[in-house]
Amino acid sequence: MRLLAVFGKTVREQARDLALLSMVLVLCPFFVFLYWLIAGGGSTSYKILVLNRDAGVVLDGRGLVKEGDRIVEALRGLAYRSGDPMLRVQAVSNRDAADADLRNRYAAALIVLPEDFSRMLHAPAAERSRFAPVVLSGDAGNGAYAVASVLVYTGLDAVVQSLGGYTPPFNWKEEFVSDARPRTEFEAYVPGLLILSIILLLFTTALPLIREREERTLRRLRVSRLTVFDLLGGVGLAQVVIGAASIALTFATAALLGFRSEGSILAAGLTALLCVGSVVAVGLLTACFCRNATAVLTIGTLPFFLLMWFSGAAMPLSRLTLFVVGSRPIALNDILPPTHAVIALNKILSFGASLGDVLYELAMMAGLTVLYFAAAVWIFRRTQWHKE
């Protein structure tokens, strides 16, 4: 009977703590739904750019034949067993713009079909080596490129086998959007580890505010004429200092272990510092919905995993494009500040980009920082400031 009494008491206490209960019951289904949303409801579909310069070839009895068009259709026809497309093929006409999309990770790979592609496929085998090669280009540091390149080759192989047997009758050349030296596996992981160390600040930012509530010092702070802006701004600034120290230690450790950057470490550090500010703002916002330290470690897992997994920091994910502004696609992932930090740090560390080359990403992180901080001030004033 006493066991049942404890059972009933625990159930009632859990029912009263709806925030914690909902995290336990809803968190995993929520991530399943979110991943379905990001992945398009099926398997991952990789965006491929095709620069089709093929002029075609005139064949007896067939007229003008453009095998480049068959290549494009073959790539679009690649599908999983479920029928979901493996590739999202987009035709482009400008190589420089396509390379920019690869650097920004808006696309996984680019295939360039030369002007005499059809002539090469229908030429005698002994003459094929003198034709311009088919070019496959991408970012070697992008995990999506490794998969997409295999799928592209599969699509090409399906067409050329129908023309010239099982040996691919075309020249093949792989290029990368950077002239940087090949990076080691360790170097490829460093930017993601840096972002992860920054995201951990979410918890250390929320806990000092919750400690003020648990120790019932908010009333004293109000009497001292301190404003919510002062409180959150002071806590946030302290976390930015801690974040700056973490960034410096992370870069120093990586350098001692052999990491090398193709771009300015100062530019990368400033980019990471701006990411720190945005994550701190998210941490302040998280504190608005927590009543104690336990709630921070439970409720805080939601924004933590959102920032880590769906920003591309932990693994490459498809971008769920909502709309396009000019030539720049705006995706659902873009509301997460580390999304822009991942892209900017990749440009700087892997491609040697300058701060001027990542102004868009810096502006987005700055804007999101202001937005999340303003929301934290407004919500904290209504949910925490006058509760004690």
C-alpha positions, 0 to 999 in steps of 0.5 A: 500500500505504501508503494502505491501511495508513493506511486500515486504521489509521484504521478501527481507531481509529474502531472503538475510539472508539464514542462518536464513531462512534455520533454520526456513524451514529446521530444523524440516524436518532435525530432522525428517530425523535424527530421522528416521535414528536413529530409522531405519525408523520405530519403535524403535528396542531394541538390546537383547543379548541371552546366550542360554545354553540349552542342550535340552531334549530327548522326545519319538517320537521327539528325541532331542528337544531344546526349547531354540532355539524356545525362540530365534526364538520367540524373533526374530519374535516379530514385530510391525504392520508395520513388523519392528522387536521389538527386534534385537537378538544377540547370545552371549557365554560369560556372562562377555562380555555381562554384559560389553555391558549392562554397555556400553548401547550397548544392552538393556537386556540379557536373560540367558537360563539355561542348563536344560531349556528344561527339566524344561519346559517338567517336571511335574509342581511339579518338576519345582521349583528345576530347575535353573531359566531363568535370565533376566539382564540389567541396571536398570538406562537405560530406554530402559531396562524397555521396552525391559524386557517386550518384552522379557517376551512376547516372552518367554510367547508365547512359554511356553503357547504353552507347559504348559498353561497360567501359565508360567512353568519356574522359573524367576529371574531378575538381574542387572549388578550392585550391587548398591542399587536401585536408586530413580527416582530423582537420575536417572535424575541427570546425564542427568541434568548435561549433559544438564547444560554442553550443555548450554555452547554452547551459552555462548561460541559462544556469546563472539566471536560474540560480538568481531565482532559486536563491530568491535574489531577483527581488533584491535586484529589482529594488536596486533598480536593475533592469531586465536588460541589465541583468541579461546583458551582464550575464550574457557578456560574461558568457561571451568572455568565457566563449572567447576563452573557449575558442582560443583554447580550441584553436590552440589545441587544434593547431598543436595537434596539426590543424592548419587553416587556409584563411585568417585565424583572426577572421575565423575567431571573429566569426566564432565569437559572433556565433558565441553571442547568438548561442548565448542569446538562445541560452538566455531565451531558454532560461525564460522557460525554466524554473530550476536547474533541473529544468535547464538540463531537461528543457535545454536539451531541445534547443541544444539538439536543434542547434547541434543537429539541424544546423549542419554542425554535426552532420550535413543535412538537406536545406528545406528552402522556404523562399528565395531572395534574389539568388540566395535561398532562405531555408528553415535551417537558417533560423539557427545561428550555427547554420551560418557559422558552419558555412562561414567557418568552412569558407574561411578555414577551408577556402581561405575566404576573408571577412568580406566573403562571409558578410552575409553569414555574419549579418545573419548571425548578428540579426539573430542575436539581436532578435533572440536577445530582445525576445529573451528580455521581453519574455523574462520580464513577464515570466520571471522578473516579477515572480519572486 
